[in-house]
């Protein structure tokens, strides 16, 4: 009987409260998964010393609507720009670059514009859509993830999307 009650509590808590965190994976894992099941990828390029990166982790990436949208529409990657470990994506190995004090994968994703935090958006073929630099709270971030996640970047300018399409589609969302 206790087992049934415990099982019911576990099932109820998952249904009631939904997902509580973003399913972060490595960039190598995202690449492998993308080869089997193509999906957009969002990459949080951060450093250990970046204060705004920590604020974004605490405030933006913990928002339930952000969590729900990212987990449903993206492979989510955390990439320490200053990580010294080699990164292998396909047949390419990215190494640490002493001049930039960053991994060459981060340098390539940010087009050499090293700014933290930066969110990088990749399409289903793992091609760069766009990096977006700077801290964003949930209210600023949600329109961006839906803009790229819903392929609106192929249809309209961001400001038009934000004031029109997004405002209508997500008018009842609480951020």
VORONU-787066 format. One record per residue: x, y, z of N, C-alpha, C, O, CB in turn; residue in three letters. Coordinates in steps of 0.1 Angstrom, whole numbers, padded with zeros to 4 digits, always signed. Glycine has a CB too. Layout:
BEGIN
XYZXYZXYZXYZXYZala;...
//
This chain:
BEGIN
+0008-0012+0000+0000+0000+0000+0009+0013+0000+0006+0022-0007-0009+0000+0012unk;+0019+0013+0008+0028+0024+0009+0034+0027-0005+0036+0038-0009+0039+0022+0020unk;+0038+0016-0012+0044+0018-0025+0035+0024-0035+0039+0033-0042+0049+0004-0030unk;+0022+0020-0034+0012+0027-0043+0010+0041-0040+0009+0050-0049-0001+0019-0042unk;+0010+0045-0027+0008+0059-0023+0021+0067-0028+0019+0078-0033+0006+0060-0008unk;+0032+0061-0025+0045+0068-0030+0045+0070-0045+0049+0081-0050+0057+0060-0025unk;+0041+0060-0052+0041+0060-0067+0031+0071-0071+0034+0079-0080+0037+0047-0073unk;+0020+0072-0065+0010+0082-0068+0015+0096-0066+0012+0105-0074-0003+0080-0060unk;+0022+0098-0054+0027+0111-0051+0038+0115-0062+0038+0127-0066+0034+0111-0037unk;+0046+0106-0066+0056+0109-0076+0050+0112-0089+0054+0122-0095+0066+0097-0077unk;+0040+0104-0093+0034+0107-0106+0026+0120-0106+0027+0128-0115+0024+0096-0110unk;+0019+0123-0095+0011+0135-0094+0021+0147-0094+0017+0157-0100+0003+0135-0081unk;+0032+0147-0087+0041+0158-0086+0047+0161-0100+0049+0173-0103+0052+0156-0076unk;+0050+0151-0108+0055+0153-0121+0045+0159-0131+0048+0168-0139+0060+0140-0127unk;+0032+0155-0129+0021+0160-0138+0018+0174-0133+0016+0183-0142+0009+0151-0137unk;+0017+0177-0120+0012+0189-0115+0022+0201-0117+0018+0211-0121+0009+0188-0100unk;+0034+0198-0114+0044+0209-0115+0052+0209-0127+0059+0219-0130+0053+0207-0103unk;+0051+0199-0136+0059+0199-0148+0074+0198-0146+0079+0194-0136+0056+0212-0156unk;+0081+0202-0156+0095+0202-0156+0101+0213-0147+0096+0224-0148+0101+0202-0170unk;+0111+0210-0139+0116+0220-0130+0130+0225-0134+0135+0235-0128+0117+0213-0117unk;+0136+0219-0145+0148+0225-0149+0151+0222-0164+0144+0213-0170+0160+0219-0141unk;+0160+0229-0170+0163+0227-0184+0172+0215-0184+0180+0212-0176+0170+0240-0190unk;+0170+0207-0195+0177+0194-0197+0190+0198-0204+0192+0196-0216+0169+0184-0205unk;+0200+0203-0197+0213+0207-0202+0221+0194-0206+0222+0185-0199+0221+0216-0193unk;+0228+0195-0218+0237+0184-0222+0249+0191-0228+0250+0203-0229+0230+0175-0233unk;+0259+0183-0231+0271+0188-0237+0269+0191-0252+0259+0186-0258+0283+0178-0235unk;+0278+0198-0258+0276+0201-0272+0279+0189-0281+0272+0187-0291+0286+0212-0276unk;+0288+0180-0276+0290+0167-0283+0277+0159-0283+0273+0153-0293+0302+0160-0277unk;+0271+0158-0271+0259+0151-0270+0247+0156-0279+0240+0149-0285+0254+0150-0255unk;+0246+0170-0279+0236+0176-0288+0239+0173-0302+0229+0170-0310+0236+0191-0286unk;+0251+0173-0306+0255+0170-0320+0250+0155-0324+0244+0153-0334+0270+0172-0323unk;+0254+0146-0315+0250+0132-0317+0235+0130-0317+0230+0123-0326+0256+0123-0306unk;+0228+0136-0308+0213+0135-0308+0207+0141-0320+0198+0136-0326+0208+0141-0295unk;+0213+0152-0325+0208+0159-0336+0209+0151-0349+0202+0152-0359+0215+0172-0338unk;+0219+0142-0350+0221+0133-0361+0210+0123-0362+0206+0118-0373+0235+0126-0360unk;+0204+0119-0351+0193+0109-0350+0180+0116-0351+0171+0112-0359+0194+0101-0338unk;+0178+0126-0343+0165+0134-0342+0168+0149-0344+0171+0155-0334+0157+0131-0329unk;+0167+0154-0356+0171+0168-0358+0162+0177-0350+0149+0176-0349+0170+0172-0373unk;+0168+0187-0344+0161+0197-0335+0170+0209-0334+0182+0207-0334+0157+0191-0321unk;+0165+0220-0332+0173+0232-0330+0181+0230-0317+0177+0223-0308+0165+0245-0329unk;+0192+0238-0316+0201+0237-0304+0203+0252-0299+0205+0261-0307+0214+0230-0307unk;+0202+0253-0286+0205+0266-0280+0217+0263-0271+0218+0254-0263+0193+0272-0271unk;+0227+0272-0272+0240+0271-0265+0242+0283-0256+0243+0294-0261+0252+0269-0274unk;+0243+0280-0243+0246+0291-0233+0261+0291-0232+0267+0282-0226+0239+0288-0219unk;+0267+0301-0238+0282+0303-0237+0285+0311-0225+0281+0323-0225+0288+0309-0251unk;+0292+0306-0215+0294+0313-0202+0308+0311-0198+0316+0304-0204+0284+0307-0192unk;+0312+0318-0187+0324+0315-0180+0322+0314-0165+0311+0318-0161+0335+0327-0183unk;+0331+0308-0158+0329+0306-0144+0329+0320-0136+0322+0321-0126+0340+0297-0138unk;+0336+0330-0141+0337+0342-0134+0326+0352-0138+0325+0363-0132+0351+0349-0137unk;+0318+0349-0147+0308+0358-0152+0296+0360-0143+0288+0350-0141+0303+0354-0166unk;+0294+0371-0137+0283+0374-0127+0270+0373-0134+0260+0368-0128+0285+0387-0121unk;+0268+0379-0146+0255+0380-0153+0251+0366-0157+0240+0363-0159+0256+0389-0164unk;+0261+0357-0160+0258+0343-0164+0251+0336-0152+0242+0329-0154+0272+0335-0167unk;+0256+0339-0140+0251+0333-0128+0236+0338-0125+0228+0331-0121+0259+0335-0116unk;+0234+0351-0128+0221+0357-0126+0211+0351-0136+0200+0348-0133+0222+0372-0128unk;+0216+0349-0149+0207+0343-0159+0204+0328-0155+0193+0324-0157+0214+0343-0173unk;+0214+0321-0150+0211+0307-0145+0200+0308-0134+0191+0300-0135+0224+0301-0139unk;+0202+0317-0125+0193+0317-0113+0179+0322-0117+0169+0317-0112+0199+0326-0102unk;+0178+0333-0125+0165+0339-0127+0158+0335-0140+0146+0332-0140+0167+0354-0127unk;+0166+0335-0151+0160+0333-0164+0158+0318-0167+0147+0313-0170+0169+0338-0175unk;+0168+0310-0165+0168+0295-0168+0159+0288-0158+0158+0276-0159+0181+0290-0169unk;+0155+0294-0147+0146+0287-0137+0131+0291-0140+0123+0285-0133+0150+0291-0123unk;+0128+0300-0149+0114+0303-0152+0107+0292-0158+0112+0286-0168+0114+0316-0161unk;+0095+0288-0153+0088+0276-0158+0085+0277-0173+0085+0267-0180+0076+0274-0150unk;+0081+0288-0178+0078+0290-0192+0090+0288-0201+0089+0282-0212+0071+0303-0194unk;+0101+0293-0196+0114+0292-0203+0118+0277-0204+0121+0272-0214+0125+0301-0197unk;+0117+0271-0192+0121+0257-0191+0112+0248-0201+0117+0240-0208+0119+0252-0177unk;+0099+0251-0200+0090+0243-0208+0093+0245-0223+0093+0235-0231+0075+0247-0205unk;+0095+0257-0228+0097+0260-0242+0111+0254-0246+0111+0248-0257+0097+0275-0245unk;+0121+0256-0239+0134+0251-0243+0134+0236-0243+0139+0230-0253+0145+0256-0233unk;+0129+0229-0233+0129+0215-0233+0121+0209-0244+0124+0198-0249+0124+0210-0220unk;+0111+0216-0249+0102+0210-0259+0108+0213-0273+0105+0206-0283+0088+0217-0258unk;+0116+0224-0275+0120+0228-0288+0134+0228-0291+0138+0230-0303+0114+0241-0290unk;+0143+0226-0282+0157+0227-0284+0165+0216-0277+0160+0210-0267+0162+0240-0279unk;+0177+0213-0282+0187+0206-0274+0194+0218-0267+0198+0227-0273+0197+0197-0282unk;+0195+0217-0254+0201+0228-0246+0215+0225-0241+0217+0214-0235+0192+0231-0233unk;+0224+0233-0245+0238+0231-0242+0244+0242-0233+0241+0254-0235+0246+0230-0255unk;+0252+0238-0223+0260+0248-0216+0274+0246-0220+0280+0235-0220+0259+0245-0200unk;+0281+0257-0225+0294+0256-0229+0303+0266-0222+0301+0278-0224+0295+0259-0245unk;+0312+0261-0214+0322+0270-0207+0332+0275-0218+0340+0267-0222+0329+0262-0195unk;+0331+0287-0221+0340+0293-0232+0354+0291-0229+0362+0290-0238+0337+0308-0234unk;+0358+0291-0216+0372+0290-0212+0376+0276-0209+0387+0274-0204+0375+0299-0201unk;+0368+0266-0212+0371+0252-0209+0383+0248-0217+0383+0251-0229+0359+0243-0212unk;+0392+0241-0211+0404+0237-0218+0403+0223-0224+0412+0218-0231+0416+0237-0209unk;+0392+0216-0222+0391+0202-0227+0387+0203-0242+0380+0212-0246+0379+0195-0220unk;+0393+0194-0250+0390+0194-0264+0375+0191-0266+0369+0183-0259+0399+0183-0272unk;+0370+0197-0277+0356+0194-0280+0355+0188-0294+0361+0195-0304+0347+0207-0279unk;+0349+0177-0296+0348+0170-0309+0334+0171-0314+0325+0165-0308+0353+0156-0309unk;+0332+0178-0325+0319+0178-0332+0321+0173-0346+0327+0179-0354+0313+0193-0332unk;+0315+0161-0348+0317+0155-0361+0331+0151-0362+0337+0144-0354+0313+0164-0373unk;+0338+0155-0373+0352+0152-0375+0361+0163-0371+0373+0162-0373+0354+0149-0390unk;+0356+0174-0365+0364+0185-0361+0366+0185-0346+0357+0183-0338+0357+0198-0365unk;+0379+0188-0343+0383+0189-0329+0386+0203-0326+0395+0209-0332+0395+0179-0325unk;+0379+0209-0316+0382+0223-0312+0390+0223-0299+0387+0216-0289+0369+0231-0309unk;+0401+0230-0300+0411+0231-0288+0411+0244-0282+0405+0254-0287+0425+0227-0293unk;+0417+0245-0270+0418+0258-0263+0428+0267-0270+0438+0262-0275+0423+0255-0248unk;+0424+0279-0271+0432+0289-0278+0438+0299-0268+0430+0307-0261+0424+0297-0289unk;+0451+0299-0266+0457+0307-0256+0455+0322-0258+0454+0330-0249+0472+0304-0255unk;+0456+0326-0271+0454+0340-0275+0441+0346-0270+0440+0356-0264+0456+0342-0290unk;+0430+0338-0273+0417+0343-0269+0413+0339-0255+0403+0344-0249+0406+0337-0278unk;+0421+0329-0249+0418+0323-0236+0404+0317-0236+0396+0319-0227+0419+0334-0225unk;+0401+0310-0247+0388+0304-0249+0390+0292-0258+0400+0291-0266+0378+0314-0255unk;+0380+0283-0257+0380+0271-0267+0376+0276-0280+0368+0285-0282+0370+0260-0262unk;+0382+0270-0291+0379+0275-0305+0365+0272-0308+0360+0279-0318+0388+0267-0314unk;+0358+0263-0302+0344+0261-0305+0336+0273-0300+0327+0278-0308+0338+0249-0297unk;+0339+0279-0289+0332+0291-0284+0336+0303-0293+0327+0311-0296+0336+0294-0269unk;+0348+0304-0297+0353+0315-0306+0345+0314-0319+0340+0324-0324+0368+0314-0309unk;+0343+0302-0325+0336+0300-0337+0321+0304-0336+0315+0311-0344+0338+0286-0343unk;+0315+0299-0325+0301+0301-0322+0298+0316-0320+0287+0321-0324+0296+0294-0310unk;+0307+0324-0314+0305+0338-0312+0312+0347-0322+0313+0359-0320+0311+0341-0298unk;+0316+0341-0333+0323+0348-0344+0334+0357-0339+0336+0368-0343+0313+0357-0351unk;+0341+0352-0328+0352+0359-0323+0349+0371-0314+0357+0377-0308+0361+0364-0333unk;+0336+0373-0312+0331+0384-0303+0328+0378-0289+0317+0375-0286+0318+0391-0309unk;+0338+0377-0281+0337+0370-0269+0330+0379-0258+0336+0388-0252+0351+0366-0264unk;+0318+0376-0256+0309+0384-0247+0301+0373-0239+0295+0364-0245+0300+0394-0254unk;+0300+0375-0226+0293+0366-0217+0283+0373-0209+0285+0383-0203+0303+0358-0209unk;+0271+0366-0207+0267+0354-0214+0263+0357-0228+0259+0368-0232+0255+0348-0206unk;+0264+0347-0236+0259+0348-0250+0251+0335-0252+0255+0324-0248+0270+0349-0261unk;+0240+0336-0259+0231+0325-0263+0233+0323-0278+0231+0333-0286+0216+0327-0259unk;+0236+0311-0282+0238+0308-0297+0227+0299-0301+0224+0289-0295+0252+0302-0299unk;+0221+0302-0312+0210+0294-0318+0215+0287-0331+0220+0293-0340+0198+0303-0321unk;+0213+0274-0331+0217+0266-0342+0204+0259-0348+0195+0256-0341+0227+0255-0338unk;+0204+0258-0361+0192+0251-0367+0193+0236-0366+0202+0231-0360+0191+0256-0382unk;+0184+0229-0372+0183+0215-0371+0195+0208-0378+0197+0196-0376+0170+0210-0377unk;+0202+0215-0386+0214+0209-0393+0227+0213-0386+0238+0211-0391+0214+0213-0408unk;+0225+0219-0374+0237+0223-0366+0244+0235-0372+0256+0237-0370+0246+0212-0363unk;+0237+0243-0380+0243+0255-0386+0239+0267-0378+0228+0267-0372+0238+0257-0401unk;+0248+0276-0377+0245+0288-0369+0234+0297-0375+0233+0300-0387+0258+0297-0369unk;+0224+0300-0366+0214+0309-0369+0219+0323-0365+0220+0332-0373+0200+0306-0362unk;+0222+0324-0352+0226+0337-0347+0230+0336-0332+0224+0329-0324+0215+0348-0348unk;+0241+0343-0329+0244+0345-0314+0238+0357-0309+0237+0367-0317+0260+0345-0312unk;+0233+0357-0297+0227+0369-0291+0235+0371-0277+0234+0363-0268+0212+0367-0288unk;+0242+0382-0277+0250+0385-0265+0242+0393-0254+0233+0400-0257+0262+0393-0269unk;+0246+0390-0242+0241+0398-0231+0231+0391-0222+0224+0381-0227+0236+0410-0235unk;+0230+0396-0210+0220+0390-0200+0206+0394-0205+0203+0405-0210+0222+0396-0186unk;+0197+0384-0203+0182+0387-0206+0174+0380-0195+0176+0369-0191+0178+0381-0220unk;+0165+0388-0190+0156+0382-0180+0146+0374-0188+0145+0374-0200+0149+0393-0171unk;+0137+0367-0181+0127+0358-0187+0118+0365-0197+0115+0360-0207+0119+0350-0177unk;+0114+0377-0193+0105+0385-0201+0112+0389-0215+0105+0389-0225+0101+0398-0194unk;+0124+0392-0215+0131+0395-0227+0136+0383-0235+0136+0383-0247+0144+0404-0224unk;+0139+0372-0228+0144+0360-0233+0133+0351-0240+0136+0346-0251+0150+0351-0223unk;+0121+0350-0235+0111+0342-0240+0107+0345-0255+0106+0336-0263+0098+0343-0232unk;+0106+0358-0258+0103+0362-0272+0114+0357-0282+0112+0354-0293+0101+0377-0274unk;+0127+0357-0277+0138+0354-0285+0138+0339-0288+0140+0334-0299+0151+0358-0279unk;+0136+0331-0277+0136+0316-0279+0124+0311-0288+0126+0302-0295+0136+0309-0266unk;+0113+0318-0287+0102+0314-0295+0103+0319-0310+0099+0313-0319+0089+0320-0289unk;+0110+0330-0311+0113+0336-0325+0121+0326-0333+0118+0323-0344+0120+0350-0323unk;+0132+0322-0327+0141+0312-0334+0134+0298-0334+0135+0291-0344+0155+0311-0328unk;+0129+0294-0323+0123+0281-0321+0111+0278-0331+0110+0267-0335+0118+0279-0307unk;+0104+0289-0334+0092+0287-0343+0095+0291-0357+0086+0293-0365+0081+0295-0338unk;+0108+0293-0360+0113+0297-0374+0107+0311-0378+0106+0314-0390+0109+0287-0384unk;+0103+0319-0369+0098+0333-0373+0109+0341-0378+0107+0351-0386+0092+0340-0361unk;+0122+0338-0375+0133+0346-0381+0134+0345-0396+0140+0353-0402+0146+0341-0374unk;+0127+0335-0402+0126+0333-0416+0115+0341-0422+0114+0342-0435+0125+0318-0420unk;+0106+0346-0414+0094+0352-0419+0093+0367-0416+0087+0374-0425+0082+0345-0413unk;+0098+0372-0405+0096+0386-0402+0108+0391-0393+0115+0383-0386+0083+0388-0395unk;+0109+0404-0392+0119+0410-0384+0115+0408-0369+0103+0406-0366+0121+0425-0387unk;+0125+0407-0360+0122+0404-0346+0113+0414-0340+0103+0410-0333+0135+0404-0338unk;+0115+0427-0342+0106+0437-0336+0092+0436-0340+0082+0438-0332+0111+0451-0339unk;+0090+0432-0353+0076+0430-0358+0070+0418-0351+0059+0418-0347+0076+0428-0374unk;+0078+0407-0350+0074+0395-0344+0070+0398-0329+0059+0394-0325+0085+0384-0344unk;+0079+0405-0322+0077+0407-0308+0064+0415-0305+0056+0412-0296+0089+0414-0302unk;+0062+0425-0313+0050+0434-0311+0037+0428-0317+0026+0433-0313+0053+0448-0316unk;+0038+0419-0326+0026+0414-0333+0024+0399-0330+0016+0396-0321+0028+0416-0348unk;+0031+0391-0337+0029+0376-0336+0030+0371-0322+0022+0364-0316+0038+0369-0345unk;+0042+0375-0315+0044+0370-0302+0034+0376-0292+0028+0368-0284+0058+0375-0297unk;+0031+0389-0293+0021+0395-0284+0008+0388-0284+0001+0387-0274+0020+0410-0287unk;+0004+0384-0296-0009+0377-0297-0008+0362-0292-0017+0357-0285-0014+0377-0312unk;+0002+0355-0297+0003+0341-0294+0006+0338-0279+0001+0328-0274+0014+0335-0302unk;+0013+0347-0272+0017+0345-0258+0011+0355-0249+0017+0358-0238+0032+0345-0257unk;+0000+0361-0252-0006+0371-0244-0010+0367-0230-0010+0375-0221-0019+0377-0251unk;-0013+0354-0228-0017+0349-0215-0005+0343-0207-0007+0338-0196-0027+0339-0216unk;+0007+0343-0212+0018+0337-0205+0023+0346-0193+0023+0358-0194+0030+0335-0215unk;+0027+0340-0183+0032+0347-0171+0047+0344-0170+0051+0333-0167+0024+0342-0158unk;+0054+0355-0172+0069+0354-0171+0074+0361-0159+0086+0361-0156+0075+0360-0184unk;
//
